[in-house]
Amino acid sequence: MTQHKEPSFTVGIEEEYLLVDPKTRDLLIEAPDSLMAECERRLKGQVSPEFLQSQIEIGTNCCNTIKEAAEELKYLRRTVSDVAREHGLAMIAASTHPFAQWDHQKHTRKERYDVIAQDMQGVVHRLVICGMHVHVGLDDDDLRIDLLGQISYFLPHLLALSTSSPFWRGENMGLKSYRLSVFDEMPRTGLPPDFDSFTEYQRHVRTMVEAGLIEDGTKLWWDVRLSARYPTLEMRINDVCTTVEDGVSIAAIYLCLLRMLYRLKRSNQRWRRYSNMLVQENRWRAQRYGIDEGLVDFGKSEIVSYSDLLEEVLELTEVDALALDCLAEARHARQILVRGTSAHRQIAVYEKALAEGAEKQEALRQVVDFLISESVPRD
């Protein structure tokens, strides 16, 4: 019997941040050239501009463990925060700004972004949103395709833990992740389709490239996708977490889920695939309620509390968390349930300020202050 080599299960994390004026608490409109130049000097290939000048993106190296990735994330956040402060700015890790106006923003002047702006028009200019992407190393292309189809079931569970975008243009939108509503206006977003093989996937991508619709697979912006640059399965559904610990916990659970699915495959088993029609309902519930109202257990055809679902996931993947040395990081998700996600905490700051007599705009500024204080690791 052929023995297949276990995947590397390396991990890399990318995060996007917003840059704000600490006096007005509003978003930066035009970034000084020296800011990005200094970030690039200090971080050497681990930082890049984003579509809007008020955004900045960082990425860890390819890490062998979650703990290694966590330490890199802390360093990257501190460095971006330091450079921002030296330029009279502050960094926040949240998927939307509490009150910024998208039509006041300016996109970064690079040919790639000019092309996107021309192609996508108003849709892309609304993208004053930030996310977290988690790459997990899976060296076999057909394995990546197989797990792409299975991991989709768990994406709403992970989105619910990450929510950090309840506000948009100064309003509480009633959604814990309004970011997804904005991003879903883009083409080629949402849950990925099913493919029977890597060859079939390549054929679909090639058809789109030859038709002139996309340049390559990097223009597929699904909630999880095969990275076009690395041999990884890249999760993209999550809001960026305001605290490093929350983001690392979600990355750890995602890593463990993939290893669990790989173990099933190695034993000639698999996670049942449910249609996108059904998974989409949980995606919406996670976007709307976060961890508050539960998700549907399709095997039982009933809504189950999020705390029960999280315990099921942690139990399912405990052997994987032990093997990957990230049990504590995965179990940190229980703390997210206790104190709430960034979205819950932002709303609490806002409502407390209003209850204490603050005007609406002042209450929103207090949310920005909260985000500034929480986004940079203290230890």
DRENVEX-667887 format. One record per residue (C-alpha): x, y, z. Coordinates in steps of 0.25 Angstrom, whole numbers, padded with zeros to 4 digits, m for minus. Example, Ala and Ser with C-alpha at 12.3 -4.5 7.8 and 13.67 -1.06 7.14 Angstrom:
BEGIN
+-------+-------+-------+
|    px |    py |    pz |
+-------+-------+-------+
|  0049 | m0018 |  0031 |
|  0055 | m0004 |  0029 |
+-------+-------+-------+
! end
This chain:
BEGIN
+-------+-------+-------+
|    px |    py |    pz |
+-------+-------+-------+
|  0000 |  0000 |  0000 |
|  0005 |  0014 | m0004 |
|  0009 |  0023 |  0008 |
|  0006 |  0037 |  0005 |
|  0015 |  0048 |  0011 |
|  0007 |  0056 |  0021 |
|  0006 |  0071 |  0016 |
|  0015 |  0081 |  0022 |
|  0003 |  0089 |  0029 |
|  0012 |  0101 |  0030 |
|  0004 |  0114 |  0033 |
|  0005 |  0128 |  0028 |
| m0005 |  0140 |  0032 |
| m0008 |  0153 |  0025 |
| m0015 |  0164 |  0031 |
| m0020 |  0178 |  0026 |
| m0020 |  0190 |  0035 |
| m0026 |  0204 |  0034 |
| m0018 |  0217 |  0037 |
| m0025 |  0228 |  0045 |
| m0022 |  0242 |  0049 |
| m0022 |  0241 |  0064 |
| m0027 |  0255 |  0066 |
| m0040 |  0254 |  0057 |
| m0040 |  0239 |  0058 |
| m0044 |  0239 |  0043 |
| m0037 |  0231 |  0032 |
| m0024 |  0236 |  0026 |
| m0028 |  0241 |  0012 |
| m0014 |  0242 |  0005 |
| m0002 |  0234 |  0011 |
|  0012 |  0241 |  0011 |
|  0022 |  0233 |  0002 |
|  0031 |  0232 |  0014 |
|  0022 |  0224 |  0022 |
|  0021 |  0212 |  0013 |
|  0036 |  0214 |  0009 |
|  0040 |  0213 |  0024 |
|  0030 |  0201 |  0026 |
|  0037 |  0194 |  0015 |
|  0051 |  0197 |  0020 |
|  0048 |  0191 |  0034 |
|  0040 |  0179 |  0029 |
|  0047 |  0176 |  0016 |
|  0036 |  0169 |  0008 |
|  0026 |  0166 |  0019 |
|  0018 |  0179 |  0016 |
|  0011 |  0185 |  0004 |
|  0001 |  0196 |  0000 |
| m0014 |  0192 | m0001 |
| m0024 |  0198 | m0011 |
| m0027 |  0210 | m0003 |
| m0016 |  0219 |  0003 |
| m0023 |  0218 |  0016 |
| m0020 |  0203 |  0017 |
| m0007 |  0195 |  0019 |
| m0005 |  0180 |  0018 |
|  0005 |  0171 |  0025 |
|  0009 |  0156 |  0024 |
|  0016 |  0147 |  0032 |
|  0027 |  0138 |  0026 |
|  0024 |  0123 |  0024 |
|  0024 |  0118 |  0038 |
|  0025 |  0104 |  0043 |
|  0016 |  0106 |  0055 |
|  0005 |  0115 |  0060 |
|  0013 |  0120 |  0071 |
|  0024 |  0125 |  0061 |
|  0013 |  0132 |  0053 |
|  0007 |  0138 |  0066 |
|  0021 |  0144 |  0069 |
|  0023 |  0150 |  0055 |
|  0009 |  0156 |  0055 |
|  0012 |  0163 |  0068 |
|  0025 |  0169 |  0062 |
|  0018 |  0173 |  0049 |
|  0007 |  0180 |  0057 |
|  0016 |  0187 |  0066 |
|  0025 |  0192 |  0055 |
|  0014 |  0197 |  0046 |
|  0008 |  0204 |  0058 |
|  0022 |  0210 |  0061 |
|  0024 |  0216 |  0047 |
|  0010 |  0221 |  0047 |
|  0012 |  0228 |  0060 |
|  0025 |  0234 |  0055 |
|  0016 |  0240 |  0044 |
|  0006 |  0246 |  0053 |
| m0004 |  0234 |  0050 |
| m0010 |  0222 |  0057 |
| m0013 |  0208 |  0053 |
| m0026 |  0200 |  0055 |
| m0029 |  0186 |  0053 |
| m0043 |  0185 |  0049 |
| m0051 |  0182 |  0036 |
| m0058 |  0195 |  0035 |
| m0056 |  0209 |  0041 |
| m0067 |  0213 |  0050 |
| m0071 |  0226 |  0042 |
| m0061 |  0228 |  0030 |
| m0068 |  0232 |  0017 |
| m0063 |  0223 |  0006 |
| m0065 |  0233 | m0005 |
| m0055 |  0242 |  0002 |
| m0044 |  0231 |  0000 |
| m0033 |  0231 | m0011 |
| m0027 |  0219 | m0017 |
| m0012 |  0216 | m0017 |
| m0006 |  0221 | m0030 |
|  0000 |  0208 | m0036 |
| m0003 |  0202 | m0049 |
| m0010 |  0190 | m0044 |
| m0019 |  0198 | m0035 |
| m0022 |  0208 | m0046 |
| m0026 |  0196 | m0055 |
| m0035 |  0190 | m0044 |
| m0041 |  0204 | m0041 |
| m0045 |  0205 | m0056 |
| m0050 |  0191 | m0057 |
| m0058 |  0191 | m0044 |
| m0063 |  0205 | m0044 |
| m0072 |  0209 | m0031 |
| m0071 |  0195 | m0026 |
| m0056 |  0195 | m0023 |
| m0056 |  0209 | m0017 |
| m0066 |  0205 | m0006 |
| m0055 |  0194 | m0001 |
| m0051 |  0202 |  0011 |
| m0051 |  0188 |  0018 |
| m0040 |  0180 |  0023 |
| m0038 |  0165 |  0025 |
| m0029 |  0154 |  0030 |
| m0025 |  0142 |  0021 |
| m0019 |  0129 |  0026 |
| m0010 |  0121 |  0017 |
| m0008 |  0106 |  0021 |
|  0003 |  0098 |  0013 |
| m0003 |  0086 |  0006 |
|  0007 |  0081 | m0004 |
| m0002 |  0073 | m0013 |
| m0011 |  0080 | m0023 |
| m0022 |  0069 | m0023 |
| m0022 |  0069 | m0008 |
| m0024 |  0084 | m0008 |
| m0036 |  0083 | m0017 |
| m0042 |  0072 | m0009 |
| m0040 |  0079 |  0004 |
| m0045 |  0092 | m0002 |
| m0059 |  0085 | m0004 |
| m0059 |  0080 |  0010 |
| m0054 |  0092 |  0018 |
| m0065 |  0101 |  0013 |
| m0075 |  0095 |  0023 |
| m0067 |  0101 |  0034 |
| m0064 |  0115 |  0029 |
| m0077 |  0121 |  0035 |
| m0072 |  0116 |  0049 |
| m0059 |  0123 |  0047 |
| m0065 |  0136 |  0042 |
| m0074 |  0137 |  0054 |
| m0061 |  0137 |  0063 |
| m0055 |  0148 |  0055 |
| m0066 |  0159 |  0053 |
| m0060 |  0173 |  0055 |
| m0069 |  0181 |  0045 |
| m0082 |  0185 |  0051 |
| m0081 |  0200 |  0047 |
| m0082 |  0206 |  0033 |
| m0082 |  0221 |  0031 |
| m0086 |  0225 |  0045 |
| m0097 |  0215 |  0046 |
| m0098 |  0201 |  0054 |
| m0103 |  0193 |  0042 |
| m0108 |  0182 |  0051 |
| m0098 |  0172 |  0045 |
| m0086 |  0167 |  0053 |
| m0079 |  0166 |  0039 |
| m0083 |  0177 |  0030 |
| m0070 |  0175 |  0022 |
| m0076 |  0163 |  0015 |
| m0087 |  0171 |  0010 |
| m0078 |  0181 |  0004 |
| m0068 |  0171 | m0002 |
| m0079 |  0162 | m0008 |
| m0082 |  0173 | m0018 |
| m0069 |  0169 | m0025 |
| m0069 |  0158 | m0035 |
| m0064 |  0144 | m0032 |
| m0066 |  0145 | m0017 |
| m0074 |  0136 | m0007 |
| m0073 |  0121 | m0005 |
| m0064 |  0114 | m0015 |
| m0071 |  0104 | m0025 |
| m0068 |  0089 | m0025 |
| m0057 |  0083 | m0034 |
| m0055 |  0068 | m0036 |
| m0040 |  0070 | m0038 |
| m0029 |  0080 | m0039 |
| m0029 |  0078 | m0054 |
| m0044 |  0082 | m0055 |
| m0040 |  0094 | m0047 |
| m0029 |  0098 | m0056 |
| m0038 |  0096 | m0068 |
| m0048 |  0106 | m0062 |
| m0037 |  0116 | m0059 |
| m0031 |  0115 | m0073 |
| m0044 |  0118 | m0079 |
| m0046 |  0131 | m0071 |
| m0032 |  0135 | m0075 |
| m0033 |  0132 | m0089 |
| m0046 |  0139 | m0090 |
| m0039 |  0152 | m0084 |
| m0047 |  0152 | m0071 |
| m0036 |  0150 | m0062 |
| m0021 |  0150 | m0062 |
| m0019 |  0138 | m0053 |
| m0024 |  0131 | m0041 |
| m0021 |  0143 | m0032 |
| m0034 |  0149 | m0037 |
| m0043 |  0138 | m0031 |
| m0047 |  0145 | m0018 |
| m0055 |  0133 | m0011 |
| m0056 |  0131 |  0004 |
| m0045 |  0120 |  0002 |
| m0037 |  0118 | m0010 |
| m0025 |  0111 | m0016 |
| m0014 |  0121 | m0015 |
| m0008 |  0124 | m0028 |
|  0005 |  0128 | m0022 |
|  0008 |  0117 | m0012 |
|  0004 |  0102 | m0010 |
| m0006 |  0106 |  0001 |
| m0021 |  0106 |  0003 |
| m0024 |  0121 |  0007 |
| m0036 |  0125 |  0016 |
| m0041 |  0139 |  0013 |
| m0055 |  0139 |  0019 |
| m0050 |  0145 |  0033 |
| m0051 |  0160 |  0037 |
| m0038 |  0164 |  0043 |
| m0037 |  0162 |  0058 |
| m0034 |  0174 |  0067 |
| m0026 |  0166 |  0076 |
| m0014 |  0157 |  0071 |
| m0019 |  0146 |  0080 |
| m0033 |  0145 |  0074 |
| m0027 |  0144 |  0060 |
| m0017 |  0134 |  0064 |
| m0028 |  0125 |  0070 |
| m0036 |  0125 |  0057 |
| m0023 |  0122 |  0049 |
| m0020 |  0110 |  0059 |
| m0034 |  0105 |  0058 |
| m0034 |  0106 |  0042 |
| m0020 |  0099 |  0042 |
| m0026 |  0087 |  0051 |
| m0038 |  0086 |  0043 |
| m0030 |  0084 |  0030 |
| m0022 |  0073 |  0037 |
| m0034 |  0066 |  0043 |
| m0040 |  0066 |  0029 |
| m0027 |  0060 |  0024 |
| m0027 |  0049 |  0034 |
| m0041 |  0046 |  0030 |
| m0036 |  0045 |  0015 |
| m0024 |  0036 |  0019 |
| m0034 |  0026 |  0026 |
| m0043 |  0026 |  0013 |
| m0053 |  0035 |  0020 |
| m0058 |  0049 |  0017 |
| m0066 |  0061 |  0023 |
| m0080 |  0061 |  0017 |
| m0081 |  0072 |  0006 |
| m0093 |  0081 |  0007 |
| m0098 |  0089 | m0004 |
| m0094 |  0104 | m0004 |
| m0109 |  0107 | m0003 |
| m0109 |  0101 |  0011 |
| m0095 |  0106 |  0015 |
| m0099 |  0120 |  0010 |
| m0110 |  0121 |  0021 |
| m0099 |  0119 |  0032 |
| m0090 |  0129 |  0025 |
| m0102 |  0139 |  0026 |
| m0104 |  0135 |  0040 |
| m0090 |  0137 |  0044 |
| m0089 |  0150 |  0037 |
| m0102 |  0155 |  0043 |
| m0101 |  0150 |  0057 |
| m0087 |  0146 |  0059 |
| m0086 |  0136 |  0071 |
| m0100 |  0141 |  0077 |
| m0111 |  0132 |  0070 |
| m0104 |  0119 |  0066 |
| m0103 |  0112 |  0053 |
| m0110 |  0101 |  0046 |
| m0106 |  0087 |  0049 |
| m0110 |  0081 |  0035 |
| m0109 |  0067 |  0040 |
| m0119 |  0070 |  0051 |
| m0127 |  0080 |  0042 |
| m0127 |  0090 |  0054 |
| m0120 |  0102 |  0060 |
| m0110 |  0099 |  0070 |
| m0104 |  0109 |  0080 |
| m0090 |  0114 |  0075 |
| m0084 |  0110 |  0089 |
| m0088 |  0095 |  0086 |
| m0083 |  0096 |  0072 |
| m0069 |  0101 |  0076 |
| m0068 |  0090 |  0087 |
| m0071 |  0080 |  0076 |
| m0060 |  0086 |  0067 |
| m0050 |  0087 |  0078 |
| m0053 |  0072 |  0081 |
| m0052 |  0068 |  0067 |
| m0038 |  0074 |  0065 |
| m0032 |  0072 |  0079 |
| m0023 |  0061 |  0074 |
| m0018 |  0071 |  0062 |
| m0016 |  0082 |  0072 |
| m0007 |  0074 |  0080 |
|  0001 |  0069 |  0068 |
|  0002 |  0083 |  0063 |
|  0005 |  0089 |  0077 |
| m0006 |  0099 |  0077 |
| m0016 |  0094 |  0087 |
| m0016 |  0106 |  0095 |
| m0017 |  0115 |  0083 |
| m0029 |  0108 |  0078 |
| m0036 |  0107 |  0092 |
| m0034 |  0123 |  0093 |
| m0047 |  0123 |  0085 |
| m0054 |  0120 |  0097 |
| m0050 |  0134 |  0103 |
| m0055 |  0140 |  0090 |
| m0069 |  0135 |  0094 |
| m0067 |  0140 |  0108 |
| m0064 |  0154 |  0105 |
| m0069 |  0155 |  0091 |
| m0063 |  0158 |  0077 |
| m0057 |  0172 |  0073 |
| m0071 |  0175 |  0068 |
| m0078 |  0172 |  0081 |
| m0067 |  0181 |  0089 |
| m0068 |  0192 |  0079 |
| m0083 |  0193 |  0080 |
| m0082 |  0192 |  0095 |
| m0072 |  0204 |  0095 |
| m0082 |  0212 |  0086 |
| m0095 |  0209 |  0094 |
| m0088 |  0212 |  0108 |
| m0083 |  0226 |  0102 |
| m0097 |  0229 |  0098 |
| m0103 |  0225 |  0111 |
| m0093 |  0234 |  0118 |
| m0098 |  0246 |  0110 |
| m0088 |  0246 |  0098 |
| m0093 |  0251 |  0085 |
| m0093 |  0241 |  0074 |
| m0080 |  0246 |  0067 |
| m0073 |  0246 |  0080 |
| m0077 |  0232 |  0083 |
| m0072 |  0227 |  0070 |
| m0059 |  0234 |  0073 |
| m0058 |  0226 |  0086 |
| m0059 |  0213 |  0077 |
| m0047 |  0218 |  0069 |
| m0040 |  0220 |  0082 |
| m0043 |  0206 |  0087 |
| m0038 |  0200 |  0074 |
| m0025 |  0208 |  0074 |
| m0022 |  0203 |  0089 |
| m0026 |  0189 |  0086 |
| m0019 |  0187 |  0072 |
| m0005 |  0187 |  0077 |
|  0000 |  0176 |  0085 |
|  0005 |  0180 |  0099 |
|  0014 |  0168 |  0102 |
+-------+-------+-------+
! end
